[in-house]
Amino acid sequence: MRLQIDGREAYAYTGGKAFDPALPCVVLVHGAMHDHSVWALQSRYLAHHGRSVLAVDLPGHGRSAGPALPSVEALADWLVALLHTAGPQRVALAGHSMGSLIALEAAARLAGDAALQVTQLAMVATAFPMKVSPALLETASAAPLTAIDMVNAYSHSTLAAKPANPGPGTWTHGANRALMRRLQAGYAAAGHGNLFHHDFGVCDRYAGALPAAKRVRCPVRLILGGKDSMTVPKAAAGLAEALEAGIVTIPAGHSLMAEAPDDVLNALKDFLLAER
Amino acid sequence: MPGASDPGFDTLALHAGAAPDPATGARAVPLHLSTSFVFENSDHAAALFNMERAGHVYSRISNPTNAVLEERVAALEGGAGAIATASGQAALHLAIATLAGAGSHIVSSAALYGGSHNLLHYTLARFGIATTFVKPHDIDGWRTAIRPETRLLFGETLGNPGLDVLDIPRVSAIAHEHGLPLLVDSTLTTPWLMRPFDHGADLVYHSATKFLCGHGTVVGGVLVDSGAFDWEKSGRFPELTQPYDGFHGMVFAEESSTGAFLLRARREGLRDFGACMSPHTAWTILQGIETLPLRMARHVENTRKVVDYLAAHPMVDGVGYPELETHRDHALAQRLLPRGCGAVFSFALKGSRAQGRAFIEALKIFSHLANVGDCRSLVIHPASTTHFRMDDAALAQAGITPGTIRLSIGLEDADDLIDDLSRALKVAAKAS
């Protein structure tokens, strides 16, 4: 589904069904150097089980026009604007990694919104602060393809993810690397610069999680990768406490939806599809 | 795992796609000889059919053993994923059938395996898919052959029979200028010698029957997608960018930004054409891949010794191996194939067809048969076998002389191979 947000085209995958704003909506927000397709399986399931789905491409990623926005807060504003444009009345927000912080900020912004009720917030592979090592940021600036390879390797916990997104025969390391390279190249070709450096800078600079957490009114679930080396589970402890969040730990790395799509779906399903 | 980089080639050859079996603890890859897989419940069944969950339904579409092979070859090639097929020919057909239909056009290197040439020149033409063949070195020819209805450029890493080295960087650049993908048959080089994706190719396939299996035991193919080609940006592939009525209106390029091609190939091509790989075949090929790095190094080492011997022999008119400075693609081979140019090559035996036959029949270690890429050394005399219907003029057109002999060098002691060739060359000389 394509929308106009702040005068620029935005895209959201709707899970293989037409978007129906009258249904309870699940919003899925990808992380750095990703697009909506990391949520493909979960999107389809939720869309075929009574929910409308908006798996967004953040500005400058995938099919949404760039440039990328400079902060988690700006991205949350964009997401709220997108939701007001799409028109659902009840939304559950879920985000992965950088997307989890955007979802948190959006949930905080929408607390008390009379027209748009946030029913749940799911933060997948999250941490706060989400600091990025200076060495990686330097590599991202000087040699982004090398940085992509580094992050790709750190994002996976196994050479044999079963089943993998989107299905058997997918080499998760290669698919993720191809996606990041494509996004990096497309962003540069559009004249916007270095998307990797931008995205990881957004994660690194974000400082607003605890104030945002105080404003969140809905139930929160953290879905963490027990083998995550990028956002290690213990780095989410402060968030969990501030949000009074339940925690589900899945035996997978940072690329949770690629390595353990069923486990992520089951965790989302148990949380998001429960009657509220 | 994890680390700052992916594991190296030799590690991936043993581990990519496989882990100890969670049900039994089996360390080796289990062979799942099962046509079908039990659903947990009705919702699970529906979710698998509708691509809401990943998993196996029926072994024509996917199988756990085949998936290990697919992921392993994709890992070795640096790709995003792969599909195992019944043969290399089935992989080529699957690639073409996924991207092209009646009215489509392909630009192909003329230096092809005969079976591929047959498919493109005769069989696909019957289904409305036309092919223009160009000499692989004719860079302008590749460009000028492209038409509005072209959907694919295609060549072999080492072209048959003269081992023409495909200039993948230049040919892929031409393809991409026109919004087209480059498909490469990488059978003779394997990813150990060259990874075509690193040079710009978009799709790769193998006759896994050959070096990947390595033991001359099973027939199979693997089709690999780099995940790099942007089908939507190209605008030439509605099969991937528009709703497909045959699968719930799915738009494959929306579903998976990097896996659209393989999704359609599996959900349509494997489903409907059915040229899937047997799990037993996948398991056998996996045994071969585990030693691919070791075997390829030995294949190349032996080949270099045999090539050097033949190149200096008075009964030999020439050896077509790109590592030799006399080969027209020597410089390109040094750039694209620094580890070696494989273990299959042809040489020209001085003399008549009868002398060629005498040579073949005198060999004791080399097996006379129609295959390559076995751990055992193989030989064939095209003029009296694969190309026997051609007269000398037609043979010349195909780059073959009455004395052309094709060898596939195996893993035996190189000295024994050279002794065998030496003895047979003496017999051939006396047969004049």
Interface residues (C-beta under 8 A of the other chain):
Chain A: Y13 G16 D35 S37 A40 L41 R44 Y45 H48 G62 D149 M150 N152 A153 Y154 S155 H156 S157 T158 L159 A160 K162 P163 A164 N165 P166 G167 P168 G169 T170 W171 H173 G174 A175 R177 A178 L179 R181 R182 G186 K227 S229 G253 P261 D262 L265
Chain B: M1 P2 G3 A4 S5 D6 P7 L12 H15 A16 G17 A18 A19 A46 A47 N50 M51 E52 R53 A54 G55 H56 S62 N63 P64 N66 A67 V68 E70 E71 A74 A75 G78 G79 A80 G81 A82 I83 A84 S226 G227 A228 D230 H248 G249 M250 E254 E255 S256 S257 T258 G259 L262 L263 R266
